[in-house]
Amino acid sequence: MRSLARSRPGALLIILLAAVAVLAAGPAMSANWKTLEPARYASKARVEIDSRKITYYRFDSENPLVFSVKGPTRIKVLTRLRLPAGVAEADYAISVLRDGTRGVHEQFTTKPSEAAAYVRSEDHHPGVIRRVYIDVPTGQHGYELRAMGDAVVDSKVFESAASTPSRVSLAPLTYASVETFLHRDKELTYYIATAQKPVVFEVIGPTTVKVNTRLIFNETMFGGQTYVVGVREEGELEILYKIEAVPSETVVFRDRQDVIPGALRHFMLDVAPGKHTYEFRLADAVAHELAVKFYIPRGDLLNEP
């Protein structure tokens, strides 16, 4: 393997970070939720379900449901339209604002619930639950939900109890090539970086990028290998991540027989607010190719430069 000293650009100071090799995460578990009490609402309502009395928070067009939450995370809002007795079906809409802007409208059709009833109210019935999901971007954010028109809605707010947010993949701007891996019945798209041709990736912060990497093993490589990923933003120092790899036992190339993908290893990249462009290159390794893939929290897709 080439030494790190020989792989340095002459005029560029490089910080070397040893990244602990991280194995791929196991199968996703079903979501768990914790109750989030809103800061403001019109009033409270008591709903009885199977002899259990549950508190809901009411809102309408004049008195919104207001809460604050720190992302990245996911919010689930259970909503029940307050229906006058005798109404068999009704439509309603909810406006969702984040930090006072970026309004989104959710529209629903509901009917009276057969399992739920209001405590001390016979002239109205709670509607069947309809759910609003909100992917919260990184940082502290305030949300405001209003019922449209003359609708009155009762609600409960929950925050995901998962330790890691739901993430989505982003494609880079440029790369050496694209390869498809097979894992059981799934196809995985990765982007190839080399020493000479980096993968260039653009992202809008604040966010945290999960960078999945797989070293490409050729016929001359046996057992465990060490490789170094260089990450550089324009005008900044290059950061080197040193990672240990072994060949994957479960993932293969779809279109190539001469090489084997390495087991999944990843590291996290914290991104400051604004638009950023990064280069990812294979800075040091016996191998000639590195496969990379990028993920950010789903809510951070809404970030603006």
N, C-alpha and C positions, 0 to 999 in steps of 0.2 A: 504494500500500500504506500502511496506517496505520502510524504510527511506534510503536516499542516503548514510548516514553515515555507515549503516550496509552493503551496497552493495559495498563499496570500497575495493579493494585489499589492504592488510595492508601496503606493502612496496612501493606502487605505488601512486605517486601524480597525481591527476586527475583534469583537468580543466573543469569546468562546463560551458557550453554554452547554453543559452536559445535560441532555434530555433523557430522563429515565424512560426506558422502553415501556410502552403501555399496550396491553393486549386489547383486542377488539372487545367491545361490550357485548354482553349476552343478549338474549331475546328481550324485547321490550315488555315490561310488566304493565298490567292494567293501571290506569291513572288513579291516583289517590288525591283527595281534595280536602282542604281545610277551610273552615268558615271565615269569611272576611266581613266584618261589620262596617256598614257604610257610615260616612261622616254626617251626611244629611239625607233627608227623605221627607215625604209629606206626612206620614204617620205609620204606625205599626198596625198589622192585621194578624189575627189569630186564625189559623186554619187547622181543622181537626181531620186527621187521617188515621184510620184504624185505632181510634181511641187515644191517639197521640196529638197533643196540641203543639203546633209549630208556629213560631213567629216569622212573619213575612214583613218586608219593608215596602210601603206603598209609594208610588210616584205617579205623576201625571204631567201634563204639558207645562204647568206653572211651577210645580215643585219637583225638581229632578232628584234622581238617585245619584249621590256624589260619593266617590271614594278615591283613595290614593293608594298606589302600589308600586313597589320597586321591581323592575324587570332586570333581566329577561325572565318572564314567567307566563303562565296562561291563566285566564280568568274564565269562570263559567258562571253565568247568571241564569237562574231558574226564574221564569216569568209565568204568571197566571193572570189572564185578563179577568177583571171583575165584571161579571155578566149579570144583567137584570134577570130576574126570574121569568121564565117563559121563552127566553132567547135560545134557539137551538144551535146557532152557529154565528160566528162573527169574525171579522178581520181586524187586525190592529197592527200598528207600526211603532217601532222604537228608534229614536235617534241616539247614536253613540258618538260622543265627542271626546277626543283626547287632548288634554292641555288647552281646551277652549277652541280647538280647530279640528280639521280633518274629519268632518261629520260623515258617519256611515248610517244608512237606514236598514233596519231589519224588519221584514214583513212576515206576518204569521196569520194563519187561520186556525181557530180553536172552537171548542164546544164545551159545555159544562162537564166538569169532572164527575164521574160516578163514584169515585173513592174519596173525594175531599169535600168539605163543607166549611163555611165560615162559622166561627163560634159567635153566638148571639146575633145572627143575621139570617133572616129567612127570605128577604126580598132580593138577595143577590147570591150568586153561586160562583165559586172560583173556576176558572177555565182549566182545561188540561194543560199541563206544563209544556212550555216551549222554551228552548234554550238559546242563549246568546253566548258565543265563545269569542274571547278577545285575546289575541297574541300581543303581549306587552313587550315593547322594545327595551333595550338596556337603559338603566337609569330610573329616576323617580318620576312618575307620571300621574296626573289627575284625570279621572274619567267622570263624565256626566251623562246619564241616561234620562231621556224624556220620552213620555208617551205622546204620540202624535194625535191631533184632534182632541176629542173629548174622552178618549180612552183613559181608564184608570187601571194601573197594573200593580200587582203585588209580586215581590221578588225576594230571592235569597242569593247572596254572592259568595262564591267559593274561589279560592286560589289553589293552583296545583301544588301539591306537597312534594312533587318530584324534585330531587336534588339537582337535576340537569334539565334545561329547557328543551322543548321540541326544536329540532334544527332542520334546515333545508339546505340543499347543495346549491352552490353557485359555480357557473362555468368561468374559467379564466379568459383573458383577452387573447393571449397567444401562447403557443406551446410547440414543442418539437413534433409531437404526434399525439393521436388519440388511440387508446387501446381498450378493448372490452375483455373483462374477466368474467369467468363463470363460477358462481358459488351456489351449488345445488341447482335450483331451478331459476336462479336470478342472474341477470346480466348487470355487471358493474362497470360504469364508464370512468376511466381514469385518464389523466393528462400527463404526458411524458416530459420530464426535464432531463437535460444533460449538463455537462460542465460548460459547454459552449452555447447551448440554447436553453435559457431559463423559461420557466412558466411565469407569465406575467398576469397578475391578479389584481382587480380593482374592487374596492369595497368602501362603503360609507359607514363611518363610525358615529357614535361610540358603539362598539360591539366587541365580541371575542370570537375569533375565527378558530374553528377546530380544523387542523391540517392533518388529514390522513395521508400516510406515506407507505409505499411498498417498494423495497429495493428489488430490482430485476436481476435475478440470479442467472448467470450464463453457465456454460458447460465447464468452465475452469474454476468455478467456485464451489466449495464444499463446506458444510457445517455453518456455524455462526460467522457473521461478518459485521464489521463496523462501517458505518457510513456517516457522512457529515452533510447536512443540508444548510446551504447558505441562504439567508433571507435579507434582502436589502430594499429599503425604501429610498427613493431618489433624494439625494442630498444628505442621507443619514449613514451611519456606520452599518456595515454588514454584521449580522448576528449569525453565528454558527451553532447548529444543534447537532450534537454527536449522539448517534442512536445505534443500538445493537439489533441485529436482524438475524432471522433464520428463515429457510424456505417455508412457504405455506404448505400445509397438508390438506387444505380444503378448497383452495382457489387455484384455478388454472387459466391460461390464456385461451380465448375462443379461437383466435386466428393464427397463433404462432406455436411451434413445437420445439423451438431451439432454446427457449428460456422458461424460467419458472418465477412467478411473482413471490415476493417475500411475504411473511406474515405481517398483518396490519400493525403499524406503530403510528402514534399520533402525538402532536404537541399543540399547545394553545398559543394564539397570538392575540394580545390585547391591542385594540385599535382605538385611537383617540377620535374625538368628534371631527367630522368633515370627510372629504373624499381622499382616499389614499391608494397609491399604486405600489405593489410589491413585486419583486423578482425572487423566484425560488429556483435555486440551481443545485445540482449535485456537486458539492464543493470538493469532496474527497471520498474515494471508494475504489475498490477493485472493479466493481461493476461500472458499466457505462451509462446506465439508464435508471431513472427513479420515477415511479408513478405517484402522482399526488391528486388529492381531491379535497375540496373546501366546503365547510359547512358553517352557517351562522344561525343564531336563534331566529326562529320564524318571525317573531315580532320586529326584528331589526331590518326586515325588508322594507319597512315604512320609513327608515331613516332618510333624511334629506341633507344634502351638502350645505 
